[in-house]
Amino acid sequence: MKYITLATAAAFAGGLTLAAPLAAQEVCAVEGDYYDLDAAGVDAFYDCMSDRMIEGYTTEGNEIAAVYRGWNATAERAAVPGPHGDRFLLTFANDVAAEQYLKFEEGDFEMPVGSVLVKESIAVREGTGRVGPLFIMTKVDDAPDNDNWLYSAVQPNGKDMKISQSFCSDCHVGFDSQDSMGYPLEEVRLTAN
């Protein structure tokens, strides 16, 4: 599968601009193909959606949703790598996970128990941004069928999303050289300091 960053796509297409949010309708809009946004366009779109995500994810009191933005961002901006429904994704790692995750390593390693990765998602439908689920992976010591990961998600309205562990695991097993973790696109990755 070929992945493309928004910045790379913009270089080929000359970049498109982000439409200004329409205050009366309170929408975050993208003119043209969202894969063609340049870095500034992605940042503006993310900024428009940012408070909506937090407001939605925290509506029902989810503890992780309330704190993850204080964790380590793993990329300089959201990007569309393909998985998770061609949504913009931005991953955060808790302190237990950050040191190992930010190496973006491949090989024989396992994340420490207590590692939590949170992936924000934003869908674009007919040029309008929509908050997607908040995907959560938690490393435990008692889920061998899923490489010791528990998968969960928070819906945009703050309610817990029903998730099939096997559905998530069946996809994540494709990242077996990365302890079942997907990484941000190389072009936007941050590394541990």
Secondary structure as GFF3:
##gff-version 3
##sequence-region A 1 193
A	DSSP	alpha_helix	6	13	.	.	.	ID=ss1
A	DSSP	beta_strand	18	22	.	.	.	ID=ss2
A	DSSP	beta_strand	27	30	.	.	.	ID=ss3
A	DSSP	three_ten_helix	34	36	.	.	.	ID=ss4
A	DSSP	alpha_helix	39	58	.	.	.	ID=ss5
A	DSSP	alpha_helix	63	67	.	.	.	ID=ss6
A	DSSP	three_ten_helix	68	70	.	.	.	ID=ss7
A	DSSP	beta_strand	72	73	.	.	.	ID=ss8
A	DSSP	alpha_helix	83	86	.	.	.	ID=ss9
A	DSSP	beta_strand	88	93	.	.	.	ID=ss10
A	DSSP	alpha_helix	95	101	.	.	.	ID=ss11
A	DSSP	beta_strand	116	125	.	.	.	ID=ss12
A	DSSP	beta_strand	128	131	.	.	.	ID=ss13
A	DSSP	beta_strand	134	139	.	.	.	ID=ss14
A	DSSP	three_ten_helix	144	146	.	.	.	ID=ss15
A	DSSP	beta_strand	149	154	.	.	.	ID=ss16
A	DSSP	alpha_helix	165	172	.	.	.	ID=ss17
A	DSSP	three_ten_helix	173	178	.	.	.	ID=ss18
A	DSSP	three_ten_helix	186	188	.	.	.	ID=ss19
###
